[in-house]
Amino acid sequence: MAKDNVAQTPLLPYKNDQERDDNVWTSRLSDSSSFHVDDDAIGNELQHELETSRLYYTYSTEEEEKALVRRLDRRLLAFAMLGNLIKTMDNTNISNAYISGMEEDLSIEGKQYNWMTVLYMIGYLLMQIPSNMMLTRFRPSRYLPFLEIIWCILTLSMACVQSVTAIYILRLLLGAFEAGFLPGIYFLVGTWYPRKELGKRNAWITIFGSLGSALSGLIQAFLLKVADGVLGISAWRWLFLFDGTITFALAYFGYKCLPDYPSTTAWLSPKERELAALRLDREGRETKQSTAKPRQVLRSLLRNKYIYFLVVGWTTLYLGMGGAHVLGIVAKRVGYDAITANLFTSPDMLVSMLVGLGNGYLSDYLRTRLWCILPALGLSVIGFSLLAAFVQPFGLFYVAFIVMHAGLAAAAPVAMTWASEIMQETIELRAMAIAIMNTSSSSMYTWAPLVLWPVTGKPLCYLF
């Protein structure tokens, strides 16, 4: 294979050919998942590997790297953003349906609505770690779309329910099959993007989750206006039909476009696969599947000094964000109609999206995660303090709520990026760490909706 007849820029700043060769040899010798080399075996096999990879590892223009990133953004990042949007819509549409006629149609009483949230979280809690372990054993381009097909079926089934018991069963199953998506997609994105690109992309993924909450309220308000009673179907049932349909469309997109791992993605050329691997190799991040057993991965995880801090921090962060799901219900309780109550969720989510995206870009630009997390958490403390201070007009309550949610939303994507960078020894270790972080945060929702945000209580605010 001949080199391209254009000016080529080395990706690594080697002073001479010998330093370049030494670097490639050292990289190959240290990759125990690809080679097992003893003193007598270094010769032919590594020499052949060196000469085969030299073209790819040493000579790639900046434009080639940018082209690879653009392809990944169009496929992997687009799927991740849209997937988190639809996942959030599938999760939060229950609150929009509740204030749009479900409560009256199904005679929902007391804390039955809270139990719908709790059962979803129980399913989510039980399946996060097993799902992420399965993801490392199967092809992500097949496993993640499979999960979405199941969501589609369950979401469409929600449009047909006639009892609270049926909702309980469907919510439990929906939580179980949605459990693997978000930690799985964070894991897969961390397998393809280096540090200089990861923060802003995790921010995009996170803010599309916020966009899902905002769109769910807008879509339900629209359906209340134009679709309520069409074909004898209530507007809240149309919401589930709409969400199920777009979930199926995304599953098809993922099946066609998702990558697997840098060394096994068929729609990349050999040179692109080498370049994709090198981008992560430079940071010491593992991108290849290993044969480690779950027990070995768990033992390695428990010995890692960072995992305990990450779990506690992530759990506390998402426990604070849980109140965002009851904003529309609070608005209805103080006297607003269903359409207005749905619309109140949209500005809050828009602000959260903007600050989350801005903080993600800032953390990449400044090359720091901690100093982009702490100020954001300080902002959320101000919001929490205002909410807890006194019984207040709804307008002041609403502003304090937005400040609180904005601070937490700004910290979340940067915190997950930091975790992906710290836990990089093996892909299994990173996958399990992310799953345990999300499982711990999900476990809070088995009790928090019943204790912290019961919809039977009177809101600590009043209408002007």
N, C-alpha and C positions, 0 to 999 in steps of 0.2 A: 504494500500500500504506500503510495507516494504522498509526501506532504503537500498541503495546499500551496499553490504558488502565490501566496499573499503574505504580508507581514504578520508574523505570529507572535503573540505575547505569552511568555510562560506564566502559568497560573501560580507557580511557586517561585520565589526569588532566589534561584540557585546561582551561585557565583561561577560555577563551571560545570562541565559534564560529569566530572567525578563526584562532585557533591550531589548532583541530581541522581546519579546512579546509586550512590550510597543511601540516599533518602528513600528511593523506591525499594531497594533491597531491604532496608530496615523496616519499612512499612509492611512489606510482604511477609517478612520473617515474624513480625509481631502479631499477625492476623492468625490466631490459632484456630479460628473457625474455618479457615480456608486451607491451611497447610499444617502438616506435622512434619517438621524438618529436623533430621539429626545431622551430625557432622559429615556423614558420608553421602547425604542426599542432596546437598546444596548444589550443585552443578547444573545438570541438564534442565531439570524441571524449572528451577528458579530463573535460569538464564533465558529459557524460552518465555517464561512469564514476563520477565523484565523487558525483553525486546518487543513482545506483543503489546505491553501496556505503555511503552515509552512514548509512542505516538499520542496516546490518549492522555496520559498523566502529565506530560511535559508541555505539549503544544496545544493550547486551545485559546482562541481569541476571546476577548471580553464579550464580543457580540454573540459568540456561541453560548457562553454562559447565560447571557441575558435571554437568548432565545429559549434555552431550556427552562428558565424560570417562568417565562411567559406561557409555555406549554403547561407547566405544572399549575400555574394560576388559573388557566382556562379550564382545567379538568379537576384537579384535586381541591384547590381553594374554592372554586365555584361550587362544587358538590358540598364541601364542608359548610360553607356559609348558608346555602339554601337548605341543607339538611338540618342545621341548627335552627333556622327560621321555622321550618315545618314542624320539627320536634317540639319547639316551644309553643307553637299554635296548637298542636295536639294535646299538649299538657295543660295550657291555660284556657282552652276553649270551654272547659267545664264551668269555669266561673262566669264566662260570658253567656253560656247557655242558661246557667242558673238564674241570672238576673233578667233573662229575656223570655221567660215562660216555662222553663223546665220545672222550677219550684212549684208552680201552680198546677201544671199538667200532670205531674207525678206525685203530687201531695207530699213533697219533701218537708220533713219536720225536724226540729231540734238540731242535733249535731250530725244528722245524716250527710249533709254536704261535707262537713269536715272529715267524716269517715271515707268519703270518696277520695279525698286528697291523701289520707293516711294509707289506704289500701294501694293506691298508685305507688307511693313511696316504699311500701313493703316489697312489692314486686321489683321495684327499681333497686332496692337494697340487696335483695337476695341474688340478683343476677349480674351485678356489675363486675365482680372479680372473676367469676367463671366465664363471662362473656369476653373479657379482655384476654384471658388466657387462651380461649379458643381462637381469638383473632390472630394471635401469634402463630397458631398452628395451621390456619387456613389462609386462603388468598383474601386479603382485604377487599379486593374488587368484586368478590362474590359474596363474602360474608355480610358486609355492611348493606348492600342492596337487598339481600335476603331479609334482614331485620326490617327494612322499610316496607317490604311487601306484607309482612305480618302486621305492621302498624296500620297499613292501608285497610286490611280486612277488619281489624278491630275498630278502627275509627268509623268505617262505614256501618259497622254493627251498632255503634252508639246512636246512629240516626234512627234505629228501629226499636230501641228499648221501650218497654212498657211498665217497668217496675224499678224500684231502687235496688233490689237484689241483683238484677241484670247489670246495672251500672257498676255495682261493687265488683262483680266477676270480671267485667271487661276492663275496668280500671286496674285491677290487679295484674291481668295479663298484659295490658298496655305498658305498665311500668316495667314488667319483666323483659319485654322485647325492646323497649326504648333504652334500657339500662346500658347496653353496650355501645350505643352510638357516640355520645359525646366524649367519653374517655377514649373510645376507639379512634375517633377522628383527631383528637388532640395528639394521640400517640402517632398516628400515621403522618400527620403534618410535621411532627418533630423528627420523623424519619427522613424527611426530604429537604427541609429548609435549615440552613445554618443560623447562628445567633443574630447576625446582622439583618436577617429577613424574618425571623420567627415572631418577634414581638408584635409587629404591625399586623401580621397575618392572624395570629391568635386574637388580636383585637377585632379584626373584621369578623371572625367566626363568632366571637362573643356578642358583638353589637347586632349581628343578624338574629341572635336569640332574642335580644330586646326588641328588635323590629317585629319579630313574630308575635310578641305580646301586644305591641301597638297595633299591628294589622288585624289581629284577632278581634280587638274592640271595634275597629273601623268596619271590618267586614260584617260583624254582627249587627252594628248600627244600620249598615246599608241593607242587610237582609231583612231587618225589622221593617224597613221602609217599603221595600219592593217585593219581597218574597214570602212574607208571612201569609200563610193560607193558600199559596199557589199549589195546585194539585192536591189540596187538602193536607199539606205538610206545614208544620209550624216552622217559624224562622230559625229556632234553635236547632231543629233537626237538619235544616238546610246547611247550617254551619258545619256539622259533622260530614255531610255529603261532600261539601266543597273541600274540606281538609283531606278527606280520604282520596279524592281524585288527584289532587296535586301531589300527594305522597306517592301515588303510583307512578306519576310522571317522573319524579325525582329518582325513584328506584331504577327505572329504565335508564336514565341518564348515567347513574352510577355504574350500572352494569356495563355500559359501553365505554365509559371514560375514565374510571378510577384506575390509578396505578397500584401495583403491589409493593415491591421493594426495589431499590435502585438496581440490583443485580438481576431481577427477574421480571421486569416490566416489558412486555413484548412490544408495545408501541413506541418504545425508545430504540434508537440505533445503538450498536455496540459502543460507539464513542460517547453518546449521551449517557449511557449507563455508567461508563467509567467516570465521566465528569460528575455525574450525580453522586457517586460514591466518594469521590475525592473531596467534594465540597464539605462532606460531613467528616471524612477521615482527618482533615486538617484540624478539627476540633476534638478529635478522639471519641466521636460519637459512633456507636455501633449501629450498623444498618442491615446486618445479615441475620437470618434466623439461625438459632443454635439448637442443640439437642438437649439442653439442660432440662431436667425434670422439675415439675412444679415445686417439689420439696426443696430442691437446691436453690431455686429462685427465691422462695420464701425465706430460707435461712439467710441468704445474702441480703435480702431486704431488711430483715429484723436486725442485722448487724450494722446497717447503714445509719449513721448518726443524724442524717438530715431528715429522714422520713417522719420522725415523730414531730418535729417542728412543722413540717409541711402539712401533716394531717390536722394538727390542732389549728393552724392558721387558716387553712382552707375551710374546715368545718365551721369555725367561728364566722368567717366571711359570709358563707352562704346561709348560715342561720339568720344573720342580720338581713339578708336580701329577701327572706321569705315573706315579709310583710307586704311586698309589692303586689302579691296575688290578691289581696283583699281591698285594694284601693277602690275599685269599682263598686264593691259591695258597701263599703263605708259611705260612698257618695249616694248610693240609693237609700241607705238607712237614714241619712240626714234630710232626705226629701226630694232629691233629684229623680227625674223619670229615667226609664231604662236606657233610652238612647243617649241621654246626656251622661249617665253614669258610665256607659261604655266608652264614650269619647274622652272622659277624664283620664283614662289610662294612657292615651297616645302622647300628650306632651311630656309626661314623665319618662316614657320609654325613649322619646326622641332625644331628650337631654342626656339620658344615660348612654345612649349610643354614641353621641358626639364626644362626650368626655372619655369614654372607654377607648374610642378610636384614637383620639388625640394623645392619650397617655401611652398607648401602645407604640405609636410613632415616636413619641418623645423618648421612651425607654430604649428604642433601637438607636436613635440619634445620639443620646448621651452615653450609650453602652452601659447602662446601670438599670437594675431592676428594683433594688431595695429603696433607692431614693425617689422612685416614682410610685412606690406602694405607700410609703409612710404619709406623705402629704394628702393622698387620696383618702386614706383612712381617717386622718384628722378632720377632713371635710365631713365625712359621714358621722363622726362623733358630734359635731355641731348640730347636724340634722336630728340625730337621736335625742340630744339634750332638749331641743325645742319641742319635739313631739312628747317628751315625758314631763315637761315643765308644768302644764296646767291645761284645763279644759278651755279650748280656744275656738275662735271662728273657723269655719271650714277653709276659708281662704288662706289663713296663716298655717293651718294644719297641712294644706296642700303644698305650700312653698317648702315647709320643713321636710315633708315627705320627699319632695324632689331632691333637696339638698342631700338628705341621707342616702337615697338610692343612687344618686350621681357619684358620690364618693366611693361607695362599694363597687359600683359598676366600673369605675376607673381603675380600681385595684385588681379586679378579678382576672382580666386577660394577662396582665403583667405577672401576677402570681403564678398562673399556670405555665407561662413561658419560663419562668425561673425554675419551676419544678422539672420541666422537660430538659433543661440544661444541666441541672444538678444530677439527675438520675439518668446517666447515660452509659453506664458500664455495659449493659446488654439490652437488647430490645425487650426481652421478657421482664427484666427488672424495671424498666421504664413503664411498660404496659401495666404491670401489677401495682407500681407506685401510684400511677394516675388513677387506677381503678379503686385502690384503697382510699385515696383522698376523696374521691366522689362518693364512695360507699359510706364513709364516715359522715360526710355532709348530708347525705340522703337519710342517714339514720336519725338525724335530728327531726325530720319531718314525720316520723312515726308518732311523735308526741307534741311537737311545737304547734301545729294548727289547732289542736284541741286545747292547749294550755295558753298559748300566747295570742292567737288570733281567732277565737271562737266567734262565728257569725251571729250567735244568739245574744251576744253582749251589746250594750248600748255604746256607740262611738263616743270617744272623749273629745267631741267637737260638735259644733252646732251650725246651722245654716244662718247666713246673715239675715 
